[in-house]
Amino acid sequence: MEKQYFNTLQILRAIAFLTIFLSHCLIVDGAFSRWGVAIFFVLSGFLNAVHGYDKELDCSLKVSFNYGIRKIKKLFPLHVVMVFVAFGLYVMSNISELIAKLPTSAIVAVLKLLSNIFLISDLFPSEGITNAIFSEYNIVTWYLSAMLVFYILTPLLLKGIKALFSDKRSTNITIRMILFMLIIYALVIIENLLFVKTLGSERAFWYVYENPLSRIGDYAIGLILGCLYAYKMNSDNSRDMAEDIRRKEKKAYALTTVSAFISVLLLYIGIVVFTDAQKWMISSGFYFTIPAAGLVIGLAFLESFIKEKAWDNVAIKKLIQFGTLSAYTYLIHVPVINLVHAIYKRLAVVNVYIWGAISMLITVAVAVVVYEKGKSKRVK
């Protein structure tokens, strides 16, 4: 199967980043950023499975590490730069306290810097005794840290998924994959509930939101969806009648619409209905999983039904381009938001919308420069 580019999923990626950005600018509730993160995890798994479905998989430790490093390599220089920018802002904001606690503060700061740079900050809880070293200067670093773990595990996970569903003679492969996803989903719910019961909802945040063990469920479900999509696309559809094609199109639209509706419903419940004691669920590794999975697979199937001329619309083109930049804007935006806020509050009373607009413009401008520079290197 040829490597496929999904315009629909780039649009979804753009919307996901926008919800995260607006949340970090305090324009919308934090629940929106939780939805966006769930989309990113599922989408990453889906695309890695689609693009790796037909490849021979070597699950040796060396090859797996090389796969993970290769996936991160493109973003790593930008990641390092943004960690240093965030570190600089942290030092400027806490200089008096840091000087008062020298040399201990310097040692801890450098150790934390190293855990951030080498993407191991998310391997240990960002609370209690480990928080001083294994927390983030650029708060989105945890996501890249978790993704490195998932990338390293991807060859093994993909090989296992393909082996589980290789027998086409038994129960329908779609049903088997859905059942397997539900098992993973149930296990993550149980795990998150155990963390909350043991630690309490206030202390459990890292364990249910950032913990790779909690978030690998989203990524693994994305992998299964990617395998399902690749299997369906590799099947012989040449004999499909016009009626069959229309039925598939209706299913794709229905799945996408229902998933969007469930996303909105869960956002409303999480923001308006939940009590403070229930709010932990919004950040958990399962709350937005089902609608995120439905949107990813629904939009992927819709790609083949949307007419080419639809992508010629100027606004749609810009949204797709914005989605293409999302990996860069994601790493850039928080230090930019903090820097703009630090300057703005010294000049005037901060208006969140102006603050957000300035931060967005700078974030996108820097992302474009980084993206174009990387593209020119790849061409050479």
N, C-alpha and C positions, 0 to 999 in steps of 0.2 A: 504494500500500500504506500503510495507516494506521500511525502510529508505534506500535511494539509494546513492551510492557513484559515482561521475562522474569524471572519469579520464580526459575526454575532458575539463571539466570546471576547473580542477586543472591546466591544461596546460594554459588555458586562464588566470587564476588568476596569474600564474607565469609571463606570458608576460605582463600583466597589471602592476604588481609591477615593473618589469624591466624597463618599460617606465617611471614610476614615479621616480625610482632611478636615471636613466640616466639623467633625466631632472634636478633633484636636484643637480647632480654633474656637471651640465652645459655642458654635452656632447651632448645632443639633446635639441631641442626647447621645451619651456614650454608647447606647445600644446600637446605633447605626454603625459605629466602627467595629463592633463585634460581628455584625452581619457581613461587613466587608472582609474581615479577616477570614471568616468561614468560607466565603466565596473564593478567596485566594488559595486556601489550602486545598479545597476540592478541585479547583481549576488546575492547580499545579499537578496533582495526581492524575487527573484526566488527560492532560496534554502529554505528560511523560509516558503514559500507557499507550496512547494513540500513536505517538511517534516511535515507541519502542516495541510495539506489538509484534512486528515481523522480524525483529532482530534476534540473533542468537545471544543467549544470556549466560554470561560467565559470572558466577556468584562468589568467586574467590575473594578473600579479604582485600588483596591488593587491587584487583579490578574494581571492586565496589568502592573503595576509597578514591580511586582515580576517577570513577564516574561522578562521585559527589563533588570532588574538587573541580572537575571540568564544568559541572553545572554552575558552580559558584564563581568560577574564574572571571567571567565577564563582568560581574558586579563587584568583585573583591576590591579593586583599587578605589572605586567610589565609596564603598563601605568604609574603608580605612580613612579616607579623607573626611567623611562625615562624622566618624567617631572622634577624630581629632578636633573637628570644629565643635562638636558637642562637649568634648572634654575642656576645651578652652573656655566655652561659655560657663561650664560648671565651676572652673577655677575662678573666673572673674566674679561670679555670683557669691562664692563662698570663701574668698581669699582670706578674710580676717580669721574665720574659724579654722581654716587649713593651717595658717601660720601659727596660731595658738597651740595647735596639736602636733606640730613638727617634732620629730621626724616620722612619727607613726602615720600621720595623715598622708605623707608623701609615699610611703611604702604601700599603703592600702590603695591609694589612687593609681599607682603604677600597676599593681597587680590586677586591679579592676580594668584598667586600660588594656592590659594583655589579654584578659579573659574576653573582652569585647572584640579586640582585633582578630584573635584566632578563633572566634565563634564558638566558644565553649561556655559562654555566660548562661545559656539556657539549660545546661546539663545539671545544674544544682539549683535548689530553691532560692528565689529572690526574697527571702524572708528569714528572720532569725539570724543566726551566727554567720550564715553564708551570704547574706544580703550585701555586706560591705564590698565583697569582691565579685560576686556573681549576679550583679544587676547591671543595668545599661545606662551609659551616658546618652547615647542616641536611643531612645526608648524602643524604636522598631527593630533594633539589632536582634532582639530575642527571636523574632520571626525568621530571620536569616539563619540564626543559630539552629533553630528547630528544623528548618528546611535542609540544612547540611546533613543532619542525622537521617532525615527521610530520604534524601538523595542517595546516601551511602547504602541504605536498606532497599532501595528501589529494585535493583537486579534480583535480589532474593524474593522480594514481595511479588514482583511481576512473574517470576518463574513459578512461584507457588500458586498464584491465581490462575495462570494458564494451565498448570497441571490439574488443578481442581476441576476445571471446566473443559478439559480436552476431550472427554468422552461425549460425543454428540448424540450417542444412541439412547442415553438415559433421559431423565427428566429434562424438559425444555430448558435450554441454557439460560434464557432470560429469567425464568422463575428461580433457577438455582442461584444465579448471581444476586437477585433481589433478596433471597433468603439469607445468603451469606452476608450481604450488606446489613441486613437487620440484626444479625447476630453480633456483628462488630458494633453496631449502634447501641444495642442493649448492653454489651460489655462496658462501653464507655460511660453509659448512664450509671451503671452499677458502681464503676470505679469512682466517678465524680461524687456520687452520693456517699460512698464510704469516706472519701476525703473530707466532705463537709461534716459528716457525722463525727468523725474522729477529731478534726481540727477546729470545727466551727466555721460558719460562713465567712467571717472576717479574715481568718488566717488562711483560708483555702484558696484564695484568689489565684496564686501562682499555679497551684496544683490542678485547678480545673480550667484555667485559661491558657497559660504559657507552657505548662508541662508537656514535653514531647509525647509522653505516654497517653495523655488525654487527647492531644491534637492529631496523633497519628491515625486515629479513627477517621477523621475528615479526609486525610490524605489517602488512606487505604480505600475508602469508598470512592474517591475520585479515580484511583487506579482501576478499580473494578468497573466503573462506568466507562472508562476509556477502553478497557478490553471488550466490554459489551458493544460499544460503538464500533470498534475496529472489526469485531466479528460480524456485526450486522452489515457493515459496509463491504466486507470481503465476500459476503454471501452473494450468490448469483441472483441479482435483481432484474436481469435483462428481460425476464418474461412477465414482469409486473404489468398488469393491465392499468389503464388510466384510472379506474375506480380504486385499485389498490394504492396507487400513488396518492390520490386525493385523501384516502383514509389515513395514510401515514402522515400526510401534511396536517390533517385535522388533529391527530394525536399529538404531534409536535407542538402545535399552537396551544392545544388544551393543557398539556403538561407545563409549558412555559407560563401560561396565564394563571393556572392554579398555584404554581410555585411562587409566582410574584405576589398573588393574593395572600398566601400563607406567610410570606415574608412580612408583608404589611401588617397582617393580623398579629404575628408574634412580636413585632416591634411595638404595636399598640398595647398588647398585653404586658410586655416587659416594662414599658415606660409608664403606663397609666394604671394598670390593674395590680401588678405585683406589689406586695408590701416590701419594706426594707429587708426583711428576713428572707424573702424569696428572690431578691435581685441577683443573687449569685448565679442563678440559672442562666441569665442573659449572657454571662461571660463564659459559661461552661463549654466544653468541647462537644456538645450535642444539641444545644438549643436551636441553632440555625442550620444544622446539617442537612435535614430533609429538604427544605426549600432551596438551599444552595445546590444540592445534588440535582434537584429537579430542573433548576434554571440552567445549569451547565449542560446536562444531557439534552434537555429540550431545545435550547438554542443551537447546540451542535447539529442536531438533526434538522432544524429549521434552515440552516445554512444552504442546503441543497435546493430548498423550495423558494428562496427569495430571489427575485429576478435581478440580474446583473445591474440593470439601470438604477436600482434602488441605492447602490453604493456610490452613485455619481452625485448624489445630493451633497451639497457643500457642508451642511451641518453634520451629516452622518460621517463624511470624510474626516472632519475635524475631531469628532468623537472617537473614531477608530484610531487616528493618530495619537490622541490623548491616551487611549488604552495601550498603545504600543510603548508609550513612555512610562507606564505605570511602575515598572520595576525600578526605574531611576527616580521618579518623583517620590516613591514610597520611602526610599532611603534618605532623600534630601529634605523632605518637607518639615520634619519636626525641628531640627536645628534652625531652619529658616524661620519657622513660626516663632521660636523662642527669641531669636536675634531681633526680628522685627518688633516683637512685643517689648523687648528690653529698650530699644531705641524710642519706640512710639510713646511709651509711658513717661519718658523723660521730656517729651515735647508737648504732649496734650493728654487729655482724658481718652482712654482707649475705646474706640468704637469697634466692636467685634467684626462688623462687616467690612470696614475699611482695612482693619488688621488682616482679615482673611483674604481680601482681594489683593493687597500688596504681597502677602506671603505666597499666594498662588502664582502671581505673575513672576516673582523671583524664582520660585521652585520650578516652574515650567521652563523658564529661560535657561536656567542652569542645566536642567535635564536635556533640553534640546542640544545644548553645546556638547554635553557628555555623549549623548547618543550619536550625534553626527561625527564626533571625533572617533568613537568606537567603530562606526560604519566605515569611515575612511581607512582605518587600519585594517579592517577585514577585507576591503577591496584590494588593498596593496598585497 
